Amino acid sequence: MAIYKVIAGVDDAGRGPVIGPLIIAGVGFIETEVHLLQKWGVRDSKGLTPRKRRELFTLIKRISHKISIKVIDVSVIDSAVFRRNYKGLNHLEAVYTAMVISEIVPNVVYVDSPDVIPNRFKDLIIENLPSELKCIRVICENKADEKYIVVAAASIVAKETRARIIKSLKLKYGDFGSGYPSDPRTIEFLRRYYLSHGEFPPIVRTSWSTLDRILKLER
């Protein structure tokens, strides 16, 4: 009986926005299935239209060996930025990346590193893996979503997962634009919400300096 290797990719979505969760997604594939990703045109989610991303998300789920998705709430993100429970945002991502890898249990995993020193991020991941899984080959690189198709697949899963969550948040709170600090619509939404409620909505990362800037403008 043939034993096939499981190759996985891990990527995040939503690290920079002031609104909404951070997603860490990992996708494992039996090595003989990876060629299908190329055939379907899988690439980094940033280069895809929303429609194409949704189509590929469905196809990726269909052939994946295992998918692991972690939705990290704004309160947990804040705890990392304020260094309460984690030693910064990179430490938070490394812990959750290790969780994702532990659920997929691949032979080799490619990870898009948020750290400018990929090996430092790799060491953090391995440090947080269970002892029996520290033998997994972990390859961490910057812009891995542009280099490795399995990471591109993970980027699609992460991005689409976050897009669906953001859509539901907008139905509840109204249109807040992209959620990024550089988006005027996002800033205006936050300003108006604060003026109306005397506080920012619970979907906001209070550790972002964006909120301080808004408060200064209202004084």
C-alpha angles and dihedrals in degrees: 000000000000118000114209128202121244113225118194139189128202128196140155136229129198103026095137107041122101090216129060138009133311114240126209113190132182128187125191124199134188102247093241091060098053093087089067090066090061091047092053094049099250112178139145108317092232089071096052133088115239090250094052091045091054091049092050092045089060093047093047091052090050097058102027119116092211136351125200121187126183119193108201113202123224091250091058091047089052091050089056095047091048088045094234101132100002137039094243137307095298090055090051091051092047092053093050092042088055089052090052093048090048091056095048097039096199127181089232131010130195115207131193103228119221088192118087085224103057096189090058089055090046091054090051091052094049090046089059097045119101111261093250091057100046088097090070110114108243120193114189122187139158112253090012088153087069095046106040124047094210089058090047087054090051090049089056092051092047095046095046092046091053093044090057092049092048090050091055091047091053091052088057102037104022132250110324097170120233095334092235121129090235093059113097090205090057093049092048091049091052092046093051093044091052092048091050100042105024090236141055121264118268091246091070127099103236092195092068114101087223090086093053090053091051092049091051090054091054095051 
